[in-house]
Amino acid sequence: MAIITLTSDWGETDYYVASVKGRLLSLMPDIRIVDISHHIALYDASHAAFVVKYAYPSFPEGTIHLIGVNSIAGIDSPHTVIKHEGHYFIGADNGILSLVCEGKPDEIAEIEIPSETKYFTFPSRDVFPRVAAVILSGKSIKDLGTPKKELRTLMPFEPIVTDNRITGKIIHLDHYGNAITNITEKLFRSFVKGKPFEISLKSYPEGITEVSGSYDDVMEGEKLALFGSTGLLQIALNRGAGKELLGLRYDNSVMVTRKD
């Protein structure tokens, strides 16, 4: 059974989600629809890309992912379909797709399927389902429009590494209030090299001097650092909201200082 996922900033109090699902099922009655999230921060490309990037690898190859964030087409952000690592992604070329892929997709095409209605404000219902139907019919991406060589690129902030410090930042705050940074475990381990270190936050004066294996490695309510399922460094409180109690905010700096 074919799988189509939905990611959007529509929330769940309006008709938007239901109408997209209805259109998908009208065209492809046998598909399975999976909601990744409809609570992306409004118009937030970075949030959308983060959620899709770490969700899609868990789905089987051949899955089609519809991204309904900033999805209205513009001169610089045409509707686009890509194939990447066996998955298909449909959305506007507004930078989200480049952040999801982290590299050049296998195939890219600018979609030339017109809207099913005279309105142009809801392409996730009026354009994207028809694109998905064409893909599931067995046709290739080049049958959907003009092939492209590159996506519009949004450059993610990379950690800055000096002689004894990594300076990264918080790139996501999850539902539990945990702060996920852009510092990978690979970078952290290669930089620390087994030496003492301190992880410090601009919003909180007391540093963290060890990396835990799980949240329960510390007492309830205590702060900790660990590497989660994303492979990225997290700052959290065990059974507490680090976002509130530690003053963690999106884009805040996180520093790892090696004690040479």
C-alpha positions in Angstrom: 0.0 0.0 0.0 1.4 3.4 -1.0 2.1 5.9 1.8 1.7 9.6 1.6 2.7 11.9 4.5 1.5 15.3 5.3 3.5 18.1 7.1 2.0 21.6 7.5 1.4 24.6 9.7 -2.4 24.4 9.3 -3.2 23.2 12.8 -6.3 21.1 13.3 -9.1 23.5 13.9 -9.9 24.3 10.3 -10.9 22.2 7.2 -7.5 22.3 5.6 -6.2 18.9 6.8 -9.4 17.1 6.1 -9.8 18.6 2.6 -6.3 17.5 1.5 -6.9 14.0 2.8 -10.2 13.9 1.0 -8.7 14.9 -2.3 -5.9 12.4 -1.9 -8.4 9.6 -1.2 -10.6 10.7 -4.1 -7.7 10.3 -6.5 -6.1 7.3 -4.8 -8.6 5.3 -2.6 -6.1 2.7 -1.6 -3.3 4.9 -0.1 -2.4 5.2 3.5 -2.1 8.8 4.8 0.2 9.5 7.7 0.3 12.9 9.5 3.9 13.9 10.4 2.8 17.2 11.9 0.3 20.0 11.4 1.8 22.1 14.2 4.8 23.5 12.4 5.5 27.1 13.6 3.7 29.4 11.1 5.7 29.8 7.9 8.8 28.4 9.6 11.0 26.7 7.0 13.6 25.6 9.5 11.1 24.0 11.8 9.4 22.2 8.8 12.7 21.0 7.4 13.9 19.7 10.8 10.7 17.7 11.4 10.6 16.2 7.9 14.3 15.5 7.8 14.3 13.3 10.9 10.9 11.7 10.2 11.2 10.6 6.6 14.0 8.0 7.0 11.7 5.9 9.1 9.3 5.4 6.2 9.8 2.8 3.4 11.3 3.9 0.1 8.7 5.0 -2.3 6.8 7.1 0.3 5.6 10.5 -1.0 5.9 13.5 1.4 3.7 16.5 0.9 5.0 19.7 2.6 2.3 22.4 3.1 4.5 25.1 4.6 5.0 28.3 2.6 3.5 26.2 -0.3 2.1 28.9 -2.5 4.2 29.2 -5.7 6.2 32.3 -6.5 8.6 33.4 -9.2 11.5 32.3 -7.0 9.7 29.4 -5.3 7.9 27.3 -7.9 6.1 24.1 -7.1 8.7 21.4 -7.2 9.0 17.6 -6.8 12.2 15.8 -6.0 13.3 12.3 -5.5 15.9 11.8 -2.8 17.1 8.5 -1.3 14.1 6.6 -2.7 11.6 9.1 -1.3 9.5 11.7 -3.1 9.0 15.2 -1.8 6.4 17.7 -3.1 6.3 21.4 -2.1 7.4 24.8 -3.1 11.1 25.4 -3.8 11.4 27.8 -0.9 14.5 26.3 0.8 12.8 23.6 2.9 13.6 20.9 0.4 17.3 21.8 0.4 17.4 21.6 4.2 15.7 18.2 4.2 18.0 16.7 1.6 21.4 18.0 2.8 22.8 17.4 -0.7 21.7 17.3 -4.2 18.6 15.1 -4.8 18.6 12.4 -7.4 16.0 14.1 -9.5 14.3 17.6 -9.5 11.4 18.9 -11.6 9.4 22.1 -11.6 5.8 21.1 -11.5 3.7 22.1 -14.5 0.4 20.6 -13.4 -2.2 23.5 -13.1 -4.4 24.1 -10.1 -7.7 22.2 -10.2 -9.6 25.3 -9.1 -9.4 29.0 -10.1 -7.8 29.8 -6.7 -4.1 29.6 -6.0 -4.0 29.7 -2.2 -4.3 26.0 -1.5 -1.9 24.1 -3.7 -1.6 21.3 -1.1 -5.2 20.4 -2.1 -5.5 21.6 -5.7 -2.1 20.6 -7.1 0.0 18.3 -4.9 -2.5 15.3 -4.8 -2.5 15.2 -8.6 1.3 15.2 -8.5 1.3 12.3 -6.1 -1.2 10.4 -8.3 1.1 10.8 -11.3 4.0 9.4 -9.3 2.0 6.4 -8.1 0.9 5.7 -11.6 4.4 4.8 -12.3 5.5 7.8 -14.3 8.8 9.5 -13.6 9.5 13.0 -12.2 10.3 14.3 -15.7 6.7 13.6 -16.7 5.5 16.2 -14.1 7.4 19.2 -15.5 10.7 20.8 -16.4 13.8 19.1 -15.0 15.9 21.3 -12.8 19.5 21.0 -11.7 19.4 22.7 -8.4 17.1 23.7 -5.5 16.8 27.1 -3.9 19.2 26.8 -1.0 18.9 27.9 2.6 22.2 27.5 4.3 22.0 26.0 7.8 24.2 27.5 10.5 27.2 25.3 11.1 29.0 25.1 14.5 32.1 27.3 14.8 35.2 25.4 16.0 38.2 27.1 17.5 41.2 25.7 19.3 39.3 24.8 22.5 35.6 25.6 21.9 32.7 24.6 19.7 30.0 27.2 19.4 26.7 25.9 18.2 23.1 26.9 18.6 19.7 25.5 19.5 17.9 24.6 16.3 14.8 22.9 17.8 12.8 22.9 21.0 10.6 19.7 21.2 7.3 19.1 22.9 9.0 18.3 26.2 11.0 21.5 26.2 14.3 19.7 25.3 16.7 21.8 23.3 18.3 20.1 20.3 21.5 21.7 19.0 23.3 21.6 15.7 26.3 19.9 17.3 26.6 16.3 16.1 28.0 13.5 18.2 30.7 12.9 15.6 31.9 16.5 15.9 31.7 16.5 19.7 33.6 13.2 20.1 36.4 14.2 17.7 36.8 17.6 19.4 36.7 16.5 23.0 39.0 13.5 22.5 38.2 12.1 25.9 39.4 15.2 27.8 37.3 17.1 30.4 34.9 19.6 29.0 32.0 21.9 29.9 28.8 22.5 28.0 27.6 26.0 28.8 24.5 28.0 27.9 24.2 31.8 27.7 20.9 31.6 29.6 22.2 29.4 32.4 25.4 30.0 34.4 26.1 26.4 35.6 27.8 24.2 33.0 27.4 20.5 32.2 30.5 18.4 32.5 29.4 15.0 31.3 27.2 13.5 28.6 24.5 11.2 29.9 23.2 8.0 28.1 19.6 8.6 29.0 17.4 11.1 30.8 17.2 9.0 33.9 20.9 9.1 34.5 20.3 12.2 36.6 17.8 12.9 39.3 14.3 14.1 38.4 14.5 17.9 37.7 18.2 18.0 37.1 19.7 19.2 33.9 21.7 17.0 31.5 23.2 16.7 28.1 22.9 13.7 25.9 22.7 12.6 22.3 19.2 11.7 21.2 17.9 9.7 18.3 18.9 12.5 15.9 22.5 12.1 16.7 22.6 15.8 17.9 23.5 17.1 21.3 20.5 17.8 23.5 20.1 19.9 26.6 17.3 18.8 28.9 15.8 18.4 32.3 14.9 14.9 33.5 11.0 15.0 33.6 11.1 18.8 33.4 10.7 21.5 30.8 14.2 22.8 30.1 12.7 25.4 27.7 11.0 27.1 30.7 13.2 26.3 33.7 16.6 26.9 31.9 15.4 29.7 29.7 16.2 27.8 26.6 15.3 29.5 23.3 15.6 28.8 19.6 18.8 30.2 18.2 20.5 30.5 21.7 24.2 29.7 21.7 25.5 26.5 23.2 29.2 26.2 23.8 31.4 23.1 24.4 34.8 24.1 26.0 37.5 21.5 26.1 39.7 21.7 29.2 43.2 21.2 27.8 
